[in-house]
Amino acid sequence: MAEKEVNTIAHLLEMEQKASAMTLKAQEDADKKIAQAKAQADSEFKAQYEKIVTSQEKSFEEKISALQSDKEQKISGYKSKITASPQDKAAFNSYLDSILLA
């Protein structure tokens, strides 16, 4: 009877080792799948991020260009207006005399 008990215990230990090996393999497989999913998610995130950044940079550059053009047009218009305005030198000199010589 002792031999039968020893065989039973040995069989149970063998089953426990197999179960432990199966559990370890399942954990390793799960870790690999998680790592692959994380790598794929990171890759997709980076692609979307780059797409958004590129779009925003393009929009920014277009707005800067439009504002620069608008600024140049306004400055040009202001210079033209100043150049085209008549100069009344006599009135200006009279005004300076009244301020400085008063």
Secondary structure, DSSP 8 states (H G I E B T S, - for coil): -HHHHHHHHHHHHHHHHHHHHHHHHHHHHHHHHHHHHHHHHHHHHHHHHHHHHHHHHHHHHHHHHHHHHHHHHHHHHHHHHHHHS---HHHHHHHHHHHH--
